[in-house]
Amino acid sequence: MPLYKTISVNSQTVVKIWKIEESYEDLLNPLDLKPQSLERVLGMKSELHQRGFLSVRHLLRDFGYTDQDLYYDNNGKPHLKDGKHISITHSFTFSGVIVSDQEVGIDIEKQRTKIGIIAKKFVGYEFDYLDKTSDEYIRKLTVIWGIKESLYKLFATPGMLFKQHFLVIPFMLKDKNTIAWIDFENKKYRYNTAFLEFEGFTCAYVVPNA
């Protein structure tokens, strides 16, 4: 069981990360999937996506849940039947789940130079403190994207734009945390964020400010 990492964020919040090394069959066989989940995974054209989907269900099992405990609302946001909050992510060979008593969001991204090409689509205010000549530029962009993706998952509100409505306060990679804001429809929301890097990937997660 390649549970890669467990992070106790606070007394109500835990992150678990899975390194996807098993075959599709080895991931599928131990699971008891709902008919709609099985239909969904069988309909995926990419085995990488199938394995990502199934590894998330293994993470659920590690939390003590089953696929039957998970459902999605009309905006595609996942929920747990016991009322706990959950967010889900998978990217290439890693997947992650965060479970909390509070609204939360998580994202894992592979660090790739092509993020620099699309940066202007999701970065606004942050360009004020980013140094494009720095060897940390791509890694910092990946952190910003991961934080904003996590915020989007947490809020799950149509009409939100990464560049316009989400702000990530200046940070240093060694700090592994920062503050982020949502500025949407004349309301402001402050969030604590944290991030970690491993094997060329970045994981970011957000929780409401205490």
Secondary structure, DSSP 8 states (H G I E B T S, - for coil): --EEEEEEEETTEEEEEEE--S-HHHHHTT----HHHHHHHHT-S-HHHHHHHHHHHHHHHHHT--GGGEEE-TTS-EEETTS-EEEEEEETTEEEEEEESS--EEEEEE--TTHHHHHHHH-SGGGGT--TTSTTHHHHHHHHHHHHHHHHHHH--TT--HHHHEEE----GGG-EEEEEEEETTEEEEEEEEEEEETTEEEEEEEE--
